[in-house]
Amino acid sequence: MVASVSKAYFGVIVGTKRIQALDINIEKLKKTYQDTKAMNQQGFAEQLDVQRLEVSLNNLEVEKKNAENLFLVTMYLLKFQMGMPIDANLSLVDSLPSQFPAPVIETVDYKKKG
């Protein structure tokens, strides 16, 4: 029981972070798309580049919608695992960085021989 609740809780936290990351990526890509479209209108960028960015933007928006749907399902699963009514309000206070330490990235000195 505890493991099931923990897994569902983790899924909700990860889903929240995923949606936030997609929002940031969508905003950045929108800016790039608008800039490239303006450059294309002035003759400094290819139409193909504009079209590729538009497709990428559409793909990200679909991915966000899928992530939001998955988030809702995961939230329902968490409520079910906890024995809560599905229509009850539930807000989580933890976030991923507080639960998991930042990854340690090792650096290798490639100039050093041996």
C-alpha positions in Angstrom: 0.0 0.0 0.0 2.7 2.5 1.0 4.8 1.6 -2.1 1.8 2.1 -4.4 1.1 5.5 -2.9 4.7 6.5 -3.1 4.9 5.5 -6.8 1.8 7.4 -7.6 3.0 10.4 -5.7 6.3 10.3 -7.5 4.4 10.1 -10.8 2.4 13.2 -10.0 5.6 15.2 -9.0 7.4 14.1 -12.2 4.3 14.9 -14.3 4.3 18.4 -12.8 7.9 19.0 -13.6 7.4 17.6 -17.2 4.6 20.0 -17.9 6.6 22.9 -16.5 9.6 22.0 -18.7 7.3 21.7 -21.8 5.8 25.1 -21.1 9.3 26.6 -21.0 10.3 24.9 -24.2 7.1 26.0 -26.0 7.7 29.6 -25.1 11.3 29.5 -26.3 10.3 27.8 -29.5 7.5 30.2 -30.1 10.0 33.1 -29.9 12.4 31.3 -32.3 9.5 30.6 -34.7 8.3 34.2 -34.6 11.9 35.5 -35.1 12.6 33.1 -38.0 9.2 33.9 -39.6 10.1 37.6 -39.5 13.5 36.9 -40.9 11.9 34.9 -43.7 9.6 37.8 -44.6 12.7 39.9 -44.9 14.5 37.3 -47.0 17.1 36.3 -44.4 15.7 32.8 -43.6 14.3 29.9 -45.7 10.6 29.0 -45.7 11.6 25.4 -45.0 13.1 26.6 -41.7 9.9 28.3 -40.7 7.9 25.2 -41.6 10.1 23.0 -39.6 9.8 25.2 -36.6 6.1 25.3 -37.0 6.0 21.5 -37.0 8.2 21.3 -34.0 6.0 23.8 -32.1 2.9 21.8 -33.0 4.6 18.6 -31.8 5.5 20.2 -28.5 2.0 21.5 -27.9 0.6 18.0 -28.6 3.2 16.5 -26.2 2.1 19.0 -23.6 -1.5 18.0 -24.0 -0.6 14.3 -23.6 1.5 15.2 -20.5 -1.5 17.0 -19.0 -3.8 14.0 -19.7 -1.2 11.7 -18.2 -0.9 14.0 -15.2 -4.7 13.8 -14.6 -4.7 10.0 -14.8 -1.7 9.9 -12.4 -3.5 12.3 -10.0 -6.6 10.0 -10.1 -4.4 7.0 -9.4 -2.8 8.7 -6.4 -6.2 9.6 -5.0 -7.4 6.1 -5.6 -4.3 4.6 -3.9 -4.9 6.9 -0.9 -8.6 6.1 -0.7 -9.6 9.7 -1.5 -12.7 10.6 -3.6 -11.6 11.4 -7.2 -13.3 14.8 -7.1 -11.5 15.8 -3.8 -9.0 18.6 -3.9 -5.4 17.5 -3.5 -2.3 19.7 -3.6 1.2 18.4 -3.3 3.9 20.4 -1.5 7.1 18.5 -2.3 9.1 18.9 -5.4 11.7 16.8 -7.1 14.8 18.7 -6.1 14.0 18.3 -2.4 13.6 14.6 -2.7 16.5 13.7 -4.9 20.1 15.1 -4.8 21.4 16.8 -7.8 23.4 14.4 -10.1 27.1 14.5 -9.7 28.8 15.2 -13.0 32.3 13.9 -13.2 34.8 15.8 -15.4 37.6 14.0 -17.1 40.8 15.8 -18.0 41.4 14.5 -21.5 44.7 16.4 -21.8 46.2 14.3 -19.0 47.9 11.2 -20.3 48.0 7.9 -18.6 
